[in-house]
Every structure is written in C-alpha cells, then in structure tokens.
Amino acid sequence: MAEIRVPTLGESVTEATVATWFKKQGETVAVDEMLCELETDKVTVEVPATVAGVLSEIVAPEGATVAVNALLATIGEKADGKPAPKAKAAAAITVDAPAPGLAASETAESAPANARSVDILVPALGESVTEATVSTWFKQVGDSIAQDEMLCELETDKVSVEVPSPAA
C-alpha cells in the first residue's frame, strides 16, 4: 500500500487546502495520474499517484486544510489481486532504513537482513514544472538520516524545494 502525502509547497508555505479530487475512492489509478489539486495563497499544486493501483482511501476530503507531509490518501493493490507496480521516476533517491521494530541505533550494516529501502521520489514541483536540478545534497552515502530530515534541495526556474526523508 502506498501513502500519498502533501508535497513540500514552497519556502514558508506550511499548509494547503484540498481543492479538488480528480479520482474517487475505489477507482483505479495509473502512475503519475493526477489525484487531487491543492491550493495555497501562493500556488496551486496537482498531486500525482506514485504507484498504480486502486485509490483505497481518501483521508483528506475536499475543503480540508492539510499540513505539508500530511496523509492525503492511500493506494492499494489492483483489484485483480496483483501488486501495483512501483513508480518509475526520472530521479529517485533510496534510503536504507531499519525495518519496523529495529532500534534507531541499529544500522543497515549491523542488521542487513532486517533493513529495508525506501524510494524517495521527486515531489510535484508546480503546475507546468516538469523537471528540476539537484542543487545541494545535505547528506552523503552512508550518513544516518532521521525521518523528515532534509536530504537535498531541488531548483527550478520558479521554485527551490527541499526534499525530506520519509523514513529514518
């Protein structure tokens, strides 16, 4: 099951309003298909599906005010019982994180059989923005990472976006 969360909306923007859901609960969605539209006083952002499958649950209804990284919806397996394929992104970051139940001090080296990888996808960057440049990496390969810690900064001609880690 994949979680769809509110993307980073820009510097100093901490919340948005769910303006429109393009899909309904129970409908099949494709990778990169637009699920909903978020509005702030500065920007309108469309939120795409990160995986293909069925829109299992809409957590934030139209008109709800949501914070950055808040859960919007979940996407489950396809109705035919086959797992939904993972999203293919032009750029993805992988974080090796301890599996649930491991202490934060246990690293991937000390428990490789219990470690898991988390793909970090480029967030939606705005209505007509299709690509970004990685301007700064805040972490190096092998560094420990806490949940919500900033990994890198992406830049476009319109916005700079910091990308947080979804897992420790």
Sequence and secondary structure as in RCSB ss.txt:
>XXXX:A:sequence
MAEIRVPTLGESVTEATVATWFKKQGETVAVDEMLCELETDKVTVEVPATVAGVLSEIVAPEGATVAVNALLATI
GEKADGKPAPKAKAAAAITVDAPAPGLAASETAESAPANARSVDILVPALGESVTEATVSTWFKQVGDSIAQDEM
LCELETDKVSVEVPSPAA
>XXXX:A:secstr
 EEEE    STT  EEEEEEESS TT EE TT EEEEEE SS EEEEE SB EEEEEE S TT EEETT EEEEE
E  TTS    B   SSEEEEEEE TTS TT  TTT GGGEEEEEEE     TT    EEEEESS TT    TT E
EEEEE SS EEEEE S  
